[in-house]
Structures are given as C-alpha cells and as structure tokens.
Amino acid sequence: GTLLPIVAFYMSDTGSGKLPADHYTWDAVRAALVHQNRYVLITNAQLSVPDDINGRFEIVDLNSLNPPDMATFTPVYKGWGSKEPREAYNFRRFYYLEAYMEREGLDMVFYADSDVAVLDRLTSSLLQPGCDAMVDLNDGNEQRVDWGSYIWTVWAGSGVLTRRVV
C-alpha cells in the first residue's frame, strides 16, 4: 500500500510555548524515521529541533491552516474536563487536521499524539479497501468505558483516519 504520513500536533496554550531539544516528541519523530515513515508535526510552538533529526521531517505552522468550521466550533464549545484548555485542543486539532489534509490533498493519514512512537512502516493497507474506519466498541472489556474510567477501546489519538472520518 501507499506510505501514510504520520501527523502529530503540539499545541501551545499561548502560541509562544517552547518545545525544547530534550522533549519526548523528538523521540517519537526518531522512532518514525527509523522505519522511513513520513512524519509531519503541526504546531504553534517555538521549536528547538535536535541536530540529528533537523530537516528530516515536516513542520507545519498551525497558524497557516484555516479550518473553515473552527468559527462554528469555538463559540459553542463548553469545557468538560479538568485540564482546560488542553481538552479543547483535543477537539480543535481535528479541525486543523482536516484543513491540512484538504490543503495537501490527502485522503488518509496516521494521526498520532505527539507522545506516541510508531514502531513500524505505515501504509494504506492497514484499512481494508473501501473502509473509512474500524471501531471495536467492546473488545471483550466488560467494564464501563467512559472518560472517567480511563478504560477506552477507541480513541482518535492514534490511528488511521480518512478525511471522510475526520
């Protein structure tokens, strides 16, 4: 199958945050590069990219993306977690992801949280032809699955996503 770009986000609260050279995100980039994956980091932070990976992956300025639906989302979003504004970022990043995919003409990506190390080469063959997503809502887990339990079988924080699903 076609090589899938790995797209990750690092969103700063103020846009003036820093991503230092010893940050765990760089380890995730290194892991992806070992397997010749295309890695894209979308961020609004000031970066200190380590020399060994500098120029070997793509950096996209979050502010260069203009998600058309963000204007609809922002006024109606109500904080629901104890870690705002981070919880809002969990939603906003998918609007930005859609804008990035649209701009780049991508139909499928592997979305990864910036602390996720991808330890294999990722291709479009991960999804069956004609399949936009795969969700396993039970996975044999009989416990209550909700935000407070931290027991999830589905989370968009790491997985193959098509533009239609995003």
C-alpha positions as CSV (number, residue, x, y, z in Angstrom):
1,G,0.0,0.0,0.0
2,T,0.9,3.7,-0.2
3,L,3.0,5.1,2.6
4,L,0.9,7.0,5.1
5,P,2.1,10.3,6.6
6,I,2.2,10.3,10.4
7,V,0.6,13.6,11.5
8,A,1.1,14.8,15.1
9,F,0.3,18.0,16.9
10,Y,1.9,20.0,19.6
11,M,-0.3,22.9,20.5
12,S,0.9,25.7,22.9
13,D,-1.6,27.4,25.2
14,T,-0.4,30.9,24.1
15,G,1.4,30.1,20.8
16,S,4.6,31.2,22.5
17,G,5.3,27.9,24.1
18,K,8.6,26.1,23.5
19,L,9.4,22.6,22.5
20,P,12.9,22.0,23.9
21,A,15.5,19.7,22.3
22,D,15.1,17.1,25.1
23,H,11.3,16.9,24.7
24,Y,9.7,13.4,24.3
25,T,8.2,14.4,21.0
26,W,11.6,14.2,19.3
27,D,11.9,10.6,20.4
28,A,8.6,9.8,18.7
29,V,10.0,11.5,15.5
30,R,13.1,9.4,15.7
31,A,11.2,6.2,16.0
32,A,9.1,7.0,13.0
33,L,12.1,7.9,10.9
34,V,13.8,4.6,11.7
35,H,11.1,3.0,9.5
36,Q,11.3,5.6,6.8
37,N,7.9,7.0,7.6
38,R,6.9,10.5,6.6
39,Y,6.4,12.5,9.8
40,V,4.5,15.8,10.0
41,L,4.4,17.9,13.1
42,I,1.7,20.6,13.2
43,T,2.5,23.2,15.9
44,N,2.3,26.8,17.0
45,A,5.2,26.4,19.4
46,Q,8.8,27.6,19.2
47,L,10.9,24.6,18.3
48,S,14.4,23.5,19.3
49,V,14.8,20.6,16.9
50,P,17.8,18.3,17.7
51,D,20.5,18.2,15.1
52,D,20.2,14.5,14.4
53,I,16.6,14.9,13.0
54,N,16.6,18.5,11.8
55,G,15.4,18.7,8.2
56,R,14.3,15.0,8.2
57,F,10.6,15.6,8.9
58,E,8.0,18.2,8.0
59,I,7.0,21.1,10.3
60,V,3.7,22.9,9.6
61,D,2.8,26.2,11.3
62,L,-0.6,25.7,12.9
63,N,-1.4,29.3,12.1
64,S,-1.0,28.6,8.4
65,L,-4.1,26.4,8.5
66,N,-7.5,28.0,8.4
67,P,-10.2,25.4,9.3
68,P,-13.4,26.7,7.9
69,D,-15.6,25.0,10.6
70,M,-13.5,26.4,13.6
71,A,-15.6,29.6,13.6
72,T,-18.7,27.4,14.3
73,F,-17.0,25.2,16.9
74,T,-15.4,27.8,19.1
75,P,-18.5,29.7,20.3
76,V,-20.4,26.5,21.2
77,Y,-17.6,24.6,22.9
78,K,-18.1,24.1,26.6
79,G,-15.2,22.9,28.7
80,W,-15.8,19.5,30.1
81,G,-12.5,18.3,31.6
82,S,-10.4,19.4,34.4
83,K,-7.5,20.1,32.2
84,E,-8.7,23.0,30.0
85,P,-7.6,24.4,27.6
86,R,-5.9,21.1,26.8
87,E,-9.3,19.3,26.5
88,A,-10.4,21.9,23.9
89,Y,-7.2,21.2,21.9
90,N,-8.3,17.5,21.7
91,F,-11.2,18.7,19.6
92,R,-9.6,21.6,17.7
93,R,-6.8,19.6,16.4
94,F,-9.2,17.5,14.2
95,Y,-10.4,20.7,12.5
96,Y,-6.8,21.6,11.8
97,L,-6.1,18.0,10.7
98,E,-9.0,18.2,8.2
99,A,-7.7,21.6,6.9
100,Y,-4.2,20.1,6.5
101,M,-5.5,17.0,4.7
102,E,-7.6,19.2,2.4
103,R,-4.6,21.5,1.6
104,E,-2.3,18.6,0.9
105,G,-4.8,16.5,-1.0
106,L,-4.5,13.6,1.5
107,D,-7.3,11.1,1.8
108,M,-5.7,9.0,4.6
109,V,-3.2,9.7,7.4
110,F,-2.0,8.0,10.6
111,Y,-2.8,10.5,13.3
112,A,-0.6,10.1,16.4
113,D,-0.5,12.0,19.7
114,S,3.0,13.6,19.9
115,D,4.0,11.1,22.7
116,V,3.2,8.1,20.5
117,A,6.2,6.2,19.0
118,V,5.3,4.4,15.8
119,L,7.4,1.3,15.6
120,D,6.6,0.1,12.1
121,R,6.3,1.3,8.5
122,L,2.7,2.5,8.0
123,T,0.9,2.0,4.7
124,S,-2.7,2.4,3.4
125,S,-3.1,-1.4,3.6
126,L,-3.9,-1.0,7.3
127,L,-7.5,-0.5,6.3
128,Q,-9.4,-2.8,4.0
129,P,-10.2,-1.2,0.6
130,G,-13.4,0.9,0.8
131,C,-13.2,1.1,4.6
132,D,-13.1,4.5,6.2
133,A,-12.6,3.4,9.8
134,M,-12.7,0.4,12.1
135,V,-14.1,0.6,15.6
136,D,-14.2,-2.1,18.2
137,L,-16.6,-0.8,20.9
138,N,-16.3,-3.7,23.3
139,D,-13.0,-5.6,22.8
140,G,-14.2,-8.1,25.4
141,N,-14.0,-5.4,28.1
142,E,-17.0,-5.7,30.4
143,Q,-16.1,-2.6,32.5
144,R,-17.7,0.7,32.0
145,V,-16.0,2.6,29.2
146,D,-16.1,6.4,29.7
147,W,-13.8,9.4,30.2
148,G,-13.5,9.0,34.0
149,S,-12.6,5.3,33.9
150,Y,-9.6,5.7,31.6
151,I,-10.7,2.4,30.0
152,W,-11.1,3.0,26.3
153,T,-11.1,0.8,23.3
154,V,-11.4,3.7,20.9
155,W,-9.5,6.9,20.8
156,A,-8.7,9.1,17.8
157,G,-5.4,10.0,19.5
158,S,-3.6,7.3,17.5
159,G,-4.9,5.6,14.4
160,V,-5.6,5.6,10.7
161,L,-8.0,8.3,9.8
162,T,-9.6,9.1,6.4
163,R,-10.6,12.7,5.5
164,R,-14.2,11.5,5.5
165,V,-13.9,10.3,9.1
166,V,-12.1,13.4,10.3
